[in-house]
Amino acid sequence: MILRILSLNAWGGRLHQALIEYVTAADPDVLCLQEVLRAPGTHSGWSIYRDGDVELPQRFNLFTEISTALPAHDGFFCPTSRGELFDGDSAIVAEFGLATFVRKTHSVIAQGLDFVHGRFSADGWGEHPRPRNAQCIRLFSHERASTVTIAHMHGLRDPAGKGDTPAREEQAAALVKLMEGVWPGDEGLIVCGDFNVLPDSATFEMLARLGLSDLVTGGGLVDTRTSYYLKQGRFADYMLVTPGVKVAKFDVVEAPEVSDHRALLLDIG
């Protein structure tokens, strides 16, 4: 039996309809999303995120919308911060972070959640580089009668670029510590997400100590961004596996474009 894992930076739902249609059609067993917003107690719709001169459209209840689109999945929302979005002059208080969706026919038998940079910001989005977290789950597949551990992270964004910094090295060490608290070491481990680092980052040296190797760069791929991303530096997203993971198929999805990041789609046998 195939187990499908999909990782994607959702870009706050800016390509909302295409995103909903794609994740529904892809029908992953585990969906790992970064840049997700949730505004409990409010309806879904559009809002504007403001940061100085920057204004970006965002779906302020994207978590709820994905949950509705995937009724056969349990959703886990993991916030890093809580701040204001705007509908005209009206403020909408929302949370920003990671979301993980797991098909209900699988059992989550262990999990860990922690910050890899900074700490929870309860009153505003926080200073740059803003707080970032990671989640790790251990999954029992009844159809496969086996377990696998899956982690994903949204790496810190540094306006100076994606090169290694002490903060990024601390981030990688925090991710390893989180995974070691969940992963027993004798089963498959998959790590994915928008790491916001370059392929030569020391992050991958730390992950390699757990036996992890990257499927993006390992396959000679040089671009994980879509046509909506207009800057240089086309690496951001990665999917790493340990040798015990039997890769049936791996794809850096070129179409449809549902974000400024490409989706990473992994089928394991």
Secondary structure as the mmCIF struct_conf table of DSSP 4:
data_model
#
loop_
_struct_conf.conf_type_id
_struct_conf.id
_struct_conf.beg_label_comp_id
_struct_conf.beg_label_asym_id
_struct_conf.beg_label_seq_id
_struct_conf.end_label_comp_id
_struct_conf.end_label_asym_id
_struct_conf.end_label_seq_id
STRN STRN1 LEU A 3 ASN A 9
HELX_RH_3T_P HELX_RH_3T_P1 TRP A 11 GLY A 13
TURN_TY1_P TURN_TY1_P1 ARG A 14 LEU A 15
HELX_RH_AL_P HELX_RH_AL_P1 HIS A 16 ALA A 26
BEND BEND1 ASP A 29 ASP A 29
STRN STRN2 VAL A 30 ARG A 38
TURN_TY1_P TURN_TY1_P2 PRO A 40 GLY A 41
BEND BEND2 THR A 42 THR A 42
STRN STRN3 TRP A 46 ASP A 51
TURN_TY1_P TURN_TY1_P3 GLY A 52 ASP A 53
STRN STRN4 VAL A 54 ARG A 59
TURN_TY1_P TURN_TY1_P4 PHE A 60 ASN A 61
HELX_RH_AL_P HELX_RH_AL_P2 LEU A 62 ALA A 69
TURN_TY1_P TURN_TY1_P5 PRO A 71 ALA A 72
STRN STRN5 HIS A 73 ASP A 87
TURN_TY1_P TURN_TY1_P6 GLY A 88 ASP A 89
STRN STRN6 SER A 90 ARG A 103
TURN_TY1_P TURN_TY1_P7 LYS A 104 THR A 105
STRN STRN7 HIS A 106 HIS A 117
BEND BEND3 GLY A 118 GLY A 118
STRN STRN8 SER A 121 SER A 121
BEND BEND4 ALA A 122 ASP A 123
STRN STRN9 GLY A 124 GLY A 124
BEND BEND5 TRP A 125 TRP A 125
BEND BEND6 GLU A 127 PRO A 129
HELX_LH_PP_P HELX_LH_PP_P1 ARG A 130 PRO A 131
STRN STRN10 ARG A 132 SER A 141
TURN_TY1_P TURN_TY1_P8 HIS A 142 ALA A 145
STRN STRN11 SER A 146 HIS A 154
HELX_LH_PP_P HELX_LH_PP_P2 GLY A 155 ARG A 157
TURN_TY1_P TURN_TY1_P9 PRO A 159 ALA A 160
BEND BEND7 LYS A 162 GLY A 163
HELX_RH_AL_P HELX_RH_AL_P3 PRO A 166 GLU A 180
TURN_TY1_P TURN_TY1_P10 GLY A 181 VAL A 182
BEND BEND8 GLY A 185 GLU A 187
STRN STRN12 GLY A 188 ASP A 194
TURN_TY1_P TURN_TY1_P11 PRO A 199 ASP A 200
HELX_RH_AL_P HELX_RH_AL_P4 ALA A 202 ALA A 208
TURN_TY1_P TURN_TY1_P12 ARG A 209 GLY A 211
STRN STRN13 SER A 213 ASP A 214
HELX_RH_AL_P HELX_RH_AL_P5 LEU A 215 GLY A 218
TURN_TY1_P TURN_TY1_P13 GLY A 219 GLY A 220
STRN STRN14 ARG A 225 ARG A 225
TURN_TY1_P TURN_TY1_P14 SER A 227 TYR A 228
BEND BEND9 LYS A 231 GLN A 232
STRN STRN15 ASP A 237 VAL A 241
TURN_TY1_P TURN_TY1_P15 PRO A 243 GLY A 244
BEND BEND10 VAL A 245 VAL A 245
STRN STRN16 VAL A 247 VAL A 252
BEND BEND11 ALA A 255 PRO A 256
BEND BEND12 SER A 259 ASP A 260
STRN STRN17 HIS A 261 HIS A 261
STRN STRN18 LEU A 264 ILE A 268
#
